[in-house]
Amino acid sequence: MSRKFLIISIGVVTTVLIISSTLYLFLNQSLLYGGVRTFGPLKLGGNIPMGPGDYTFAPQVKIPPSRFYISVVQKNLWCVFEECNPEGANIESLGGWLQGENTDQPEIQEIFGLENNPGISSIIVVGNQEEKIVGIYPNKNIGDVSNVLNIHSKLILKK
């Protein structure tokens, strides 16, 4: 009787753990693929570090209102859309904004919280149409944009 009870108890506990962890990840998709809730001054639900009206570089002078925003900060990167990677043209066609920034700029290091995190060499920050952060991905670079965009596919579908 006690052995049967032990097996049933282990089964119930295992099932509860699987269901709760699946539910947690489903409700917190931004934590997939190495995402974090906070990083330096950045926080999920906080304002995006660079958004509409902020200055950028040619061909745009200011960042336009968009359906979503992706900022990538890494060494030797300074670009918008397809200049960053082939996925950039797709992001533009979906109504989003993709911008790459170089880690050599002290103000960029401060804005994105890299100055106090020497072990982090790059970061991707995703924002929604309301200019709120929905994803923070330390140590992800321009090559990871497609995977990050897949996690946030709701932004593309949202009208």
N, C-alpha and C positions, 0 to 999 in steps of 0.2 A: 504494500500500500504506500509506504513512504517513498519507494523508488519511483513509482508511477507519479506521485505528487511532485517529486523533484524534476522529472522529465517534463511534466506539464508546466511547471513554474518556469523552467529554463526556456521553454518554447514561447510562453506568454511574454516574458521579459525581452527575449530576442525580437519578437514581433513588434512589441511596443517601441523598442529602440529603432528598428528599421523604419517603421512608419513615422516616428517623430523626427528622425534625421532627414528622411525624404521630404517631409512637409517643411522642415526648417530650410532646407536648400531650395525647395520650390518657391517659398515665400521670400527668400533672400538670394535671388539669382545673381545679384551683383557680387556675391562672395565666391562664386565659382571662378575657376581659372586664376586663382591667386588674388582675387579682389579682397579689399579690406574696408572696414567701416570708417576709419579715420587715418589720415597720414599728414603729419605736421599740421598746417592750418586748414587742410581739406577735410571735409566731413560729409558723409552721405546725407543728402537733404539740404546741405548748405549751398550757397551761391557758387556758380562756376567761376573759376579764376579768370577766364577770358571769355567775354560774351559780346552780344550786340552793342555796337557803338564804340567798343574798344578799338584802338588803332592796331592795324596790321600792316602788311607790306603788299606791294604790287601783285596782282592787278587791282586788288581792292585797297581802299584806304582805311575803311572801318569794317569790322565784322558785321555782316548783315543779320537780321532776324532769321532764324532757321528752325527746322523741325527738331534738330538735335545737334549737339556740339561734341566734337572729339578733339582733345588737345593731346599731343604726343610730345614729350620732352626727352631728348636724348642727345648724346654728343654728335656734333657735326650735322645737325638737322635744322633746317630753316626752310619751311615750305608751306604751300597750301594745295589742297586737292591732289590732282594727279602728279604734281611735282614731288609729293611725299611718297606715293606708291600707286600702282595701278588701281587699287581699290578707291583711291581718292575721287576719280571720275564717277564711280558708282555712288559714292556718298553724296557728291554734288547733285547727281541726277535724282537722288532720293530726297532732296531738300535739306540735307545736313551740311555741316561745316566741319572740315578737317584742317587742322593747322599743326605744323611741327615747329618746335622751338629748340634752340641749342642750349645745352646745360652750361656752356661757358659764360652765359649772361648772369651776373650776380642777382639781378632783380627777378629773373625767371627761377633761379634756385630758391629764392626766398618765397615767391608766390606759390610755388609747387611743393615747398617743404623739403627740398633736396639738400639744403645747406647743413642741416643737422642730422642727416642720414647718409653718412659716407659709404655705407654698403649698398646703397641704392643708386644704380647708374642711369635709370630711365623710369618714366611713369606715363601711364595713359589715364586721362580723366574724361569721363563721359557725362554730358549734361543733357537734360531734356528741354523741351520747348519753353518751359517755364523758367529756364536758366538755373535749375537745381541740379546738383551732382547726384547721379544715379549709379556711378561706378568709378572706383579708384583702383588702379592696377599697377603697383610698384614693380619695378624690374621687367616691365613689358615694354616693347618698342614698336616701331612702325610695322615690323613684320607680323605683329600680333593683332593688328587692327581688325582684320577679318574675323578672327575668333571672338574678340571683344564685341564686335558688332552683332555677331550671331547671338550672344548672350542677351543683348539689348534689342532684339528684333521688334519688341513691342513699340519702340520709338519710331520705327519705320512705318508700322501699321497705323499708329495713332494719327488722327486727323485733327 
